[in-house]
Amino acid sequence: MAPALAAFSKLPPRLRAAYAAALALSVALLVFGAVLLASNSMDGGGRGVGGGLDGVDGFGGASDDDVGDFFGGDDGYPTASPAFGTASPTDVETAAPSTVNPTTADPTTFEPSPPPSLDPSPQPSASPERSPTRQPVTPRPTKPIDTFRPTEPIDTTSPTAVPSAPPTPSPTERPTFQTRPVPLDPPATYFDYDPTSPYGPWNWGNVEVLNATENYWSEFGLVANECNTEGVPQSPIDVCTRPERHCQEYHEFRSKRGDFKINGDFLEKQILPNKLRILVARRDGDEPDPPHVDFSGVGFKDLDLLNIDIKIPSEHTVCGKRYDGEMQYYFFHPVRRSLLVVAWLLEANAEYEANEHVQLLIDAFQEVHDATEEDCMQQELFEDEASTEAQASDATNGTAFLRRRRMAKDDKKGGNGIWDPFHRDIQKTIHFWGYTGTLTEPPCSAGTLWRIMDVPVPLAPEQLQQMARILFDQRDGATCAPVGTHHRGSVARPRNVGDPARYYKCTRDDYVSDDEREVCGDEGCSDPFGEAVFGTGLDPYVAPIVHVTGPPSEPPTMSPS
């Protein structure tokens, strides 16, 4: 024995390992054969291959649990791949019947099956799903991929983190906005636009109108709630082609742009729960001048512009059509003690280029929105610094860059100069529908004089989307909670269908522009679209949305201004 061991020790290590493995395998085969023979002897030959295999999966009457226990796994998967007969990994997975015929097998000629091997089984006739290693033949289910979790933070507060040239890019599809739930403890002045809400338009008559803090309109003595009051024709209304009254004006309203800059302190940008508002500083002496208008037919000259409100979509409709937005200019008549509102309908169309003058206004609101988002990101950073630090840093850097770009753009386009509310990009007509109605939000004050301009303001779709995101995604600067009271992306009061106000329509038959009158006389140019206006410096006449097709039912009542 000693010489054999000495000779064995002189073999190369790799060869010694091979001999040792062969010896261990031989011992294992001997033990395995002995156990099988002993088991057969104990059963008295009554459970040989024929008695022990019932033709189901090659395991006789073993249950599924027995099969799992036999393989050594707690889930029925093999821990190794023993080769019973011609079974392959695919055979085990699909539970195919054994090729052994249990009724004809002779137990006296029983020979043990080939020993188990740690090497892969012979190549099966069909390709197995996996190699017969220690991994299960049938793959275990993996954790589903979270397809809703982006790889990078998505900026939902503005169309893009760093906007490019105007208009600021935004998604090609118009975004949708979910209705905000009613606050847990809403103030008495709270109202929203959900028609099914206890605070919705049909219940605005219950809104309390308090002092100037809660009610902006109290500055003008409008403190009585007249929403949904019987006998008070409510606004908005639908206007169309058959007015019931004559035009009350005999010249265009004569506007002066004033001295206020879009980025100055005299035009305060506010993002409120139901509108974007430009609050114009009140006149204090002769200079600087706020924008003001000389209206015809109202008995007073030079009314100052108080504020500009932007609603999405439009509140007034034209022949049943609702436009994409409405920009409302508010004035106060000191003698009548009532408001006068000029409404410009906003129309977004892919065929329109970006309205650069309106974009200056949009960008001013975007800066307010971004400043609030920056503050909220800082608050969230303090609350959860580890998870939001990178995101807050990106948002801050993006906002700073975006402001630098806007400042450069404003300098290039004169944005730091005076902003004209009556710029030709906004005002393309001097004619309008007029009627007497109410405010379109609480306190719904009666006696409000409306002028709905008959040519819409053109916008690129991206500009409308940017305004919508600014308005509907705004958060409270103190609590960072959403503040919007819209209903599915709308802050338009439902149109009055009960007892609508009677409207009139001013057209070229009533008056032409002052410039056209200078060139062609009181009757205007005979062909305002053609060569008659070329070379005169006049802007071409723009056709209205619709033309009046029927005469009013009462004679005109003219009162000089």
C-alpha positions in Angstrom: 0.0 0.0 0.0 2.9 2.3 0.9 4.6 2.0 -2.6 1.2 2.8 -4.2 0.8 5.9 -2.1 4.4 6.9 -2.8 3.8 6.5 -6.5 0.5 8.4 -6.3 2.2 11.3 -4.5 4.6 11.7 -7.4 1.9 12.2 -9.9 1.2 15.7 -11.2 -1.5 17.6 -9.1 -4.0 17.6 -12.0 -3.7 13.9 -12.5 -3.9 13.2 -8.8 -7.2 15.2 -8.7 -8.6 13.2 -11.6 -7.8 9.9 -9.9 -9.3 11.1 -6.6 -12.5 12.1 -8.4 -12.7 8.8 -10.2 -12.2 6.9 -6.9 -14.9 9.0 -5.2 -17.3 8.4 -8.1 -16.7 4.6 -7.9 -17.4 4.6 -4.2 -20.6 6.6 -4.8 -21.7 4.1 -7.4 -21.2 1.2 -5.2 -23.1 2.7 -2.3 -25.9 3.8 -4.6 -26.2 0.3 -6.1 -26.2 -1.3 -2.7 -29.0 0.9 -1.5 -31.1 0.0 -4.5 -30.5 -3.7 -4.2 -31.2 -3.6 -0.5 -34.5 -1.7 -1.1 -35.5 -4.3 -3.7 -34.7 -7.2 -1.4 -36.8 -5.7 1.5 -39.9 -5.5 -0.8 -39.5 -9.1 -1.7 -39.2 -8.3 -5.3 -42.8 -7.0 -5.4 -41.8 -3.4 -6.1 -39.3 -3.6 -8.9 -39.3 -1.2 -11.8 -42.7 -2.5 -12.9 -44.2 -2.1 -9.4 -42.4 1.1 -8.5 -43.0 3.0 -11.7 -46.6 3.7 -12.6 -45.8 5.4 -15.9 -46.3 8.9 -14.6 -43.2 11.0 -15.0 -41.1 8.0 -14.3 -41.8 8.2 -10.5 -44.5 5.7 -9.9 -47.2 6.7 -7.4 -45.1 9.5 -5.9 -47.1 12.7 -5.2 -46.0 16.2 -6.3 -44.7 16.8 -2.8 -42.7 13.5 -2.9 -41.2 14.6 -6.2 -40.2 17.9 -4.7 -38.7 16.2 -1.6 -36.8 13.7 -3.8 -35.1 16.4 -5.7 -34.1 18.1 -2.5 -35.8 21.5 -3.3 -38.6 23.0 -1.3 -40.4 24.2 -4.4 -40.2 21.1 -6.6 -37.2 22.3 -8.6 -34.2 19.9 -8.8 -31.0 20.8 -7.0 -29.1 18.6 -9.4 -30.1 17.0 -12.7 -30.2 13.2 -12.3 -30.6 11.4 -15.6 -33.4 8.8 -15.3 -33.6 6.9 -18.5 -33.8 9.2 -21.4 -35.4 12.1 -19.5 -34.0 15.5 -20.4 -34.5 18.9 -18.7 -37.3 19.7 -21.1 -38.9 16.3 -20.2 -38.9 17.2 -16.5 -40.4 20.6 -17.1 -43.2 19.5 -19.3 -43.9 16.3 -17.3 -43.8 14.1 -20.3 -44.6 10.4 -19.7 -41.7 8.0 -19.2 -40.5 5.8 -22.0 -40.4 2.8 -19.6 -43.4 0.5 -19.9 -44.2 -0.4 -16.4 -46.3 -3.5 -17.4 -43.5 -5.3 -19.3 -40.5 -4.4 -17.2 -38.8 -7.5 -15.7 -37.7 -6.9 -12.0 -35.3 -9.8 -12.1 -33.3 -8.2 -14.8 -33.2 -4.9 -13.0 -30.0 -2.9 -13.4 -29.4 0.4 -11.6 -29.9 3.5 -13.6 -26.8 5.4 -14.7 -25.3 7.3 -11.8 -26.2 11.0 -11.4 -23.7 13.3 -12.9 -22.8 16.9 -12.1 -22.2 17.4 -15.8 -25.0 18.4 -18.2 -27.2 15.7 -19.5 -26.8 14.6 -23.1 -28.2 17.0 -25.7 -32.0 16.4 -25.8 -34.0 16.1 -29.0 -35.6 19.5 -28.3 -33.5 22.4 -27.1 -34.0 22.9 -23.3 -35.1 26.3 -22.0 -32.1 26.4 -19.7 -28.9 24.5 -19.2 -29.5 21.7 -16.7 -27.5 23.4 -14.0 -28.5 24.1 -10.4 -30.9 26.8 -11.8 -34.5 25.7 -12.2 -35.5 24.5 -15.7 -38.5 26.8 -15.6 -37.4 30.3 -14.8 -38.7 31.8 -11.6 -40.8 34.9 -12.1 -38.8 38.1 -11.9 -39.8 41.3 -10.4 -41.8 43.4 -12.9 -40.1 46.4 -14.3 -41.6 49.7 -13.1 -42.3 51.3 -16.4 -43.8 54.4 -14.8 -40.6 55.4 -12.9 -38.5 57.8 -15.1 -34.8 57.5 -15.1 -34.5 61.2 -14.6 -36.7 63.7 -12.7 -39.4 65.1 -14.9 -40.1 68.8 -14.6 -43.9 69.0 -14.3 -43.9 72.7 -13.3 -43.2 74.1 -16.7 -43.1 72.9 -20.3 -39.4 72.4 -20.2 -36.7 72.8 -17.6 -34.8 75.3 -19.7 -37.0 76.9 -22.4 -35.6 78.0 -25.7 -36.7 80.8 -27.9 -40.4 81.9 -27.6 -42.7 80.3 -27.2 -41.4 78.1 -24.5 -41.6 74.5 -25.8 -44.2 72.2 -24.4 -45.7 68.8 -25.3 -47.3 68.5 -28.6 -50.5 67.1 -27.1 -52.6 69.4 -25.0 -52.0 68.5 -21.4 -54.9 67.5 -19.1 -55.3 68.7 -15.6 -57.1 66.9 -12.8 -59.7 68.7 -10.7 -58.4 69.6 -7.3 -60.3 68.4 -4.2 -62.1 70.9 -2.1 -59.9 72.0 0.9 -60.7 70.4 4.2 -61.7 73.7 5.8 -62.4 76.2 2.9 -62.9 79.8 3.8 -66.3 81.5 3.4 -65.0 83.2 0.2 -64.0 79.9 -1.5 -65.6 78.9 -4.8 -64.6 76.5 -7.6 -65.7 75.5 -11.1 -66.8 71.9 -10.6 -70.6 71.9 -11.5 -71.2 69.0 -9.0 -69.4 70.7 -6.1 -71.2 72.5 -3.3 -68.9 75.4 -4.1 -69.5 75.2 -7.9 -71.0 77.8 -10.2 -74.6 76.9 -9.4 -73.9 77.6 -5.7 -71.9 80.8 -6.0 -74.8 82.7 -4.5 -73.7 81.2 -1.2 -70.2 82.7 -1.3 -69.6 85.3 1.3 -68.2 88.6 0.0 -66.2 90.3 2.7 -63.6 93.0 2.8 -60.8 94.0 0.4 -58.5 91.2 1.6 -60.9 88.5 0.4 -62.7 90.5 -2.3 -60.6 92.4 -4.7 -63.7 94.1 -6.2 -64.6 95.7 -2.9 -62.2 98.5 -3.9 -65.0 99.7 -6.2 -67.8 99.2 -3.7 -68.9 95.8 -5.2 -69.6 93.8 -2.1 -73.1 92.4 -2.6 -73.3 88.9 -4.0 -75.5 88.9 -7.1 -74.6 85.4 -8.4 -77.6 83.5 -9.8 -79.9 86.3 -8.7 -83.3 86.1 -10.3 -83.9 89.0 -12.7 -80.2 89.8 -13.1 -78.9 88.7 -16.5 -75.7 86.8 -15.8 -72.5 86.7 -17.8 -71.1 85.2 -19.8 -73.4 84.9 -22.8 -73.2 83.6 -26.4 -73.1 86.3 -29.1 -73.7 85.6 -32.8 -75.1 87.2 -36.0 -78.4 88.7 -35.0 -78.0 91.4 -32.4 -81.1 92.8 -30.7 -79.9 96.3 -30.2 -78.1 99.0 -32.1 -74.4 99.9 -31.7 -74.0 102.4 -28.9 -70.7 103.9 -30.1 -69.9 106.2 -32.9 -66.0 106.1 -33.0 -63.4 103.5 -32.1 -62.2 103.3 -28.5 -59.0 105.4 -28.4 -56.4 103.7 -26.3 -53.1 105.0 -24.9 -50.5 102.4 -23.9 -49.2 104.3 -20.8 -45.7 104.3 -19.4 -45.5 100.9 -17.6 -42.9 98.3 -18.4 -43.6 94.6 -18.3 -40.8 93.9 -15.8 -41.4 97.0 -13.8 -43.1 97.5 -10.4 -46.2 99.1 -11.9 -47.4 95.8 -13.5 -47.7 93.2 -10.8 -48.0 89.6 -12.0 -50.3 87.4 -10.0 -51.1 83.7 -10.4 -54.5 83.3 -8.7 -56.6 80.1 -8.2 -58.8 80.9 -11.2 -56.8 83.3 -13.4 -53.6 84.9 -14.4 -53.8 88.6 -13.4 -51.8 91.7 -14.3 -52.5 94.2 -11.5 -51.9 97.7 -12.8 -50.7 100.4 -10.4 -53.3 103.1 -9.7 -52.7 106.6 -11.0 -50.8 108.8 -8.6 -50.5 112.2 -10.2 -49.9 113.0 -13.8 -46.9 110.7 -14.3 -46.3 107.9 -14.9 -49.4 107.2 -16.9 -51.2 103.9 -16.6 -52.8 102.5 -19.9 -56.1 104.3 -20.4 -58.9 104.4 -23.0 -61.4 107.0 -24.3 -64.6 105.0 -24.8 -67.4 106.3 -27.0 -70.9 106.2 -25.7 -70.2 105.7 -22.0 -70.4 109.4 -20.9 -66.8 109.5 -19.5 -63.4 110.0 -21.0 -60.1 108.3 -20.3 -60.8 105.4 -18.0 -57.6 103.8 -16.5 -56.9 100.1 -17.0 -57.2 98.4 -13.6 -56.2 94.8 -14.3 -55.9 92.2 -17.0 -57.3 88.7 -16.2 -56.6 85.7 -18.4 -59.1 82.8 -18.3 -58.7 79.3 -20.0 -60.8 78.5 -22.0 -62.9 81.5 -23.0 -66.0 82.4 -21.0 -67.9 84.0 -23.8 -68.8 82.0 -26.9 -69.4 83.1 -30.5 -72.3 81.3 -32.2 -71.8 78.4 -29.8 -68.0 78.2 -30.3 -65.8 78.4 -27.2 -62.3 79.7 -27.8 -59.1 78.6 -26.2 -58.8 81.5 -23.8 -60.1 85.0 -22.9 -58.1 88.0 -21.9 -60.2 90.6 -20.0 -59.3 94.2 -19.5 -61.1 95.9 -16.6 -61.9 99.6 -16.2 -64.1 101.4 -13.7 -66.7 104.0 -14.6 -66.7 106.5 -11.7 -70.0 108.0 -12.5 -72.0 104.8 -13.2 -70.1 103.1 -10.4 -69.8 100.0 -12.6 -67.1 98.1 -14.4 -66.4 98.1 -18.1 -64.6 95.1 -19.5 -62.9 94.6 -22.9 -62.6 90.9 -23.7 -60.2 89.5 -26.3 -60.7 85.9 -27.4 -57.6 83.8 -27.7 -57.2 81.3 -30.5 -54.4 78.8 -30.7 -53.7 77.3 -34.1 -50.8 75.3 -35.5 -50.8 77.6 -38.5 -50.1 80.7 -36.4 -46.6 81.8 -35.5 -45.7 82.6 -31.9 -47.3 85.9 -30.8 -44.1 87.7 -29.6 -45.9 90.5 -27.7 -48.1 88.1 -25.8 -45.1 85.9 -25.1 -43.5 88.8 -23.1 -46.6 88.6 -20.9 -46.4 84.8 -20.6 -42.7 84.9 -19.7 -43.4 87.4 -16.9 -45.9 84.9 -15.4 -43.5 82.1 -16.0 -40.9 83.9 -13.8 -43.4 84.2 -11.0 -44.3 80.5 -11.3 -40.7 79.4 -11.4 -39.8 81.5 -8.3 -42.6 79.8 -6.4 -41.4 76.4 -7.5 -37.9 77.2 -6.5 -39.0 78.2 -3.0 -41.0 75.0 -2.7 -38.1 72.9 -3.9 -36.0 74.5 -1.2 -38.6 73.6 1.4 -38.7 70.0 0.2 -35.0 69.9 0.3 -35.0 70.8 4.0 -37.6 68.1 4.6 -35.9 65.4 2.7 -32.4 66.6 1.8 -31.0 63.2 0.8 -33.7 62.5 -1.8 -34.3 66.0 -3.3 -30.9 67.7 -3.2 -29.9 66.9 -6.8 -33.4 67.7 -8.1 -33.6 71.0 -6.2 -30.1 71.9 -7.5 -31.1 71.2 -11.1 -34.3 73.2 -10.8 -32.5 76.2 -9.3 -29.8 76.2 -11.9 -32.4 75.7 -14.7 -34.4 78.6 -13.4 -31.4 80.9 -13.1 -30.4 80.1 -16.7 -34.0 80.5 -17.9 -34.1 84.0 -16.4 -30.8 85.0 -17.9 -32.1 83.9 -21.3 -35.3 85.7 -20.9 -33.6 88.9 -19.9 -31.4 88.7 -23.0 -34.4 88.0 -25.1 -36.3 90.9 -23.6 -33.4 93.3 -24.3 -33.3 92.1 -27.9 -37.0 92.5 -28.4 -37.6 95.6 -26.3 -39.1 93.6 -23.5 -37.6 96.0 -20.9 -39.4 98.8 -22.6 -43.0 99.8 -22.3 -45.5 97.0 -22.7 -48.5 98.0 -24.8 -51.8 96.2 -23.9 -53.2 97.4 -27.3 -50.3 96.3 -29.4 -51.2 95.2 -33.0 -50.4 91.6 -32.0 -53.3 91.8 -29.6 -55.7 94.4 -31.1 -56.6 93.5 -34.7 -60.1 95.1 -34.7 -62.0 98.1 -33.5 -65.4 96.4 -33.6 -67.1 94.3 -31.0 -70.3 92.9 -29.5 -71.5 94.9 -26.5 -74.0 94.1 -23.7 -74.7 94.8 -20.0 -74.2 91.8 -17.7 -72.3 90.8 -14.6 -68.9 89.8 -13.4 -68.2 86.2 -14.3 -67.1 85.3 -10.7 -68.4 86.2 -7.2 -69.7 88.7 -6.4 -71.2 88.6 -10.0 -71.9 92.4 -9.8 -74.6 93.6 -12.1 -74.3 96.6 -14.5 -70.9 95.4 -15.9 -70.5 96.8 -19.5 -68.9 94.1 -21.7 -67.1 94.6 -25.1 -66.2 91.3 -26.9 -63.8 92.0 -29.7 -64.8 90.4 -33.0 -61.3 89.3 -34.1 -59.4 86.8 -31.9 -55.8 87.1 -30.7 -53.7 84.5 -32.5 -51.4 82.2 -30.5 -49.2 79.3 -31.2 -50.4 76.1 -29.5 -47.3 76.0 -27.4 -48.1 79.4 -25.9 -51.6 78.3 -24.9 -50.1 75.2 -23.3 -47.5 77.2 -21.4 -50.2 79.5 -20.0 -52.3 76.5 -19.0 -49.4 74.9 -17.1 -48.6 78.1 -15.3 -52.2 78.6 -14.2 -53.2 75.0 -13.4 -49.9 73.8 -11.9 -49.4 76.7 -9.6 -48.7 76.1 -5.9 -49.1 78.2 -2.8 -45.9 80.0 -1.9 -46.3 79.4 1.8 -47.6 75.8 2.0 -46.6 74.6 -1.5 -50.1 73.0 -1.8 -51.9 73.3 -5.2 -54.1 76.4 -5.4 -56.1 75.8 -8.6 -59.9 75.8 -8.4 -60.3 74.7 -12.1 -62.5 71.9 -13.2 -60.6 69.6 -15.6 -58.5 72.5 -16.9 -61.3 75.0 -17.1 -61.9 78.2 -15.2 -64.7 79.4 -17.4 -68.1 80.1 -15.8 -70.9 78.2 -17.6 -72.7 80.3 -20.1 -76.0 81.9 -19.0 -78.9 80.0 -20.6 -81.8 81.3 -18.4 -82.4 84.9 -19.4 -79.4 86.1 -21.5 -78.7 89.8 -21.8 -79.6 91.5 -25.1 -76.4 92.4 -27.1 -75.5 94.7 -29.9 -72.8 94.6 -32.6 -70.7 97.5 -33.8 -69.4 97.1 -37.4 -67.9 99.3 -40.2 -71.4 100.6 -40.9 -71.2 102.3 -37.6 -67.7 103.7 -37.7 -64.3 103.2 -39.2 -60.9 103.7 -37.5 -59.6 107.2 -36.9 -56.7 106.6 -39.2 -58.9 105.3 -42.0 -61.1 108.3 -41.5 -58.2 110.6 -42.0 -57.2 109.0 -45.2 -60.6 108.2 -46.8 -63.1 110.4 -44.9 -65.9 109.6 -42.5 -67.2 106.7 -44.7 -63.8 105.0 -44.8 -62.0 103.5 -47.7 -64.1 101.8 -50.4 -61.9 98.8 -50.5 -60.3 98.3 -47.1 -58.7 95.0 -48.2 -57.3 96.2 -51.5 -55.0 98.7 -53.0 -56.8 101.7 -51.5 -54.9 101.2 -48.2 -51.5 100.3 -49.7 -49.0 103.0 -49.2 -51.2 104.9 -46.8 -49.6 103.4 -43.6 -53.0 101.8 -42.6 -53.2 98.3 -41.3 -55.3 96.1 -43.6 -58.8 95.6 -42.4 -59.3 92.2 -40.7 -62.7 90.5 -41.2 -64.6 89.7 -38.1 -65.3 86.1 -36.8 -68.8 86.3 -38.2 -70.8 89.0 -40.0 -74.1 90.4 -38.7 -76.9 89.1 -40.9 -80.0 90.7 -39.4 -81.1 94.2 -38.3 -81.6 95.1 -34.7 -85.2 95.3 -33.4 -84.9 98.9 -32.0 -83.6 102.2 -33.2 -80.1 103.4 -32.1 -79.6 105.6 -29.1 -76.5 107.6 -29.5 -74.9 109.7 -26.7 -71.8 111.7 -27.5 -68.8 111.2 -25.2 
